[in-house]
Amino acid sequence: MTAHRQRPVSLEYKGVLLGDGFRLDILVNDLLLVEIKAVEQVLPLHEAQLLTYLRLTDKKLGLLINFNTRTLKDGIKRVVNGL
């Protein structure tokens, strides 16, 4: 198993490379994106951020993990791209 932290994601728009504007929190086995938060409440904006990362990297599965919850399982949200 391999995990990469703070992996840059290149963004291309209409054939123009806009650089590495995004950074993935964790990429596991080149398959699973993990977005880490420590917020009072997970907002739709956080889910949209992870979905954007999934689309840019052409990955299917991501986990949004909020550590500011009573139990860890309450802070895990699965996000799927295109299924």
PyMOL commands that set and color helices and strands:
alter all, ss='L'
color gray80, all
select helices_A, chain A and resi 44-57+72-75
alter helices_A, ss='H'
color red, helices_A
select strands_A, chain A and resi 3-9+12-13+16-17+22-28+32-37+61-66+76-80
alter strands_A, ss='S'
color yellow, strands_A
deselect
rebuild
show_as cartoon
